[in-house]
Amino acid sequence: MEILQTVHSYLAYVALAVLFFAVANAILGLVGNKIFTMEKDLRISLFALIISHIQLLIGLALYFVSTSGFKAIQLVGMETITSNPAARLLALEHPLINIIAVVLITIGWSRHKKFLEGSKKFRSIAIFYGLGLLLILSRIPWGQWFN
């Protein structure tokens, strides 16, 4: 379990950096009216999609083996979890919001493939990846990151 938690923690830095880079690239491409290239723009967006899915899978595995995830709900009950903000963040909010975030990122990836114009591709990625990034940032257990 410690290995999963360590990988999940360190991979989060990579995932956040890549997602931020993908969103920034999409915004710059949209504002600059650039052509969406397969060599650069597609690969950045695809790598952000892949790394966010890997992070989600590791997080889900950790959720089901960790004592602060699903087992916490089973052991102490839902009422106790919801009354404690730190426990609620780890057992409910963090996993649920991050699942929604990865779904939004996936929608952005799927939508961009339907468009031929670079501006629409960039807009789809900027909006959906950006929303996903904001959701992820909103539910990171910051107190644990800095300890």
Disulfide bonds with the S-S distance in Angstrom:
none
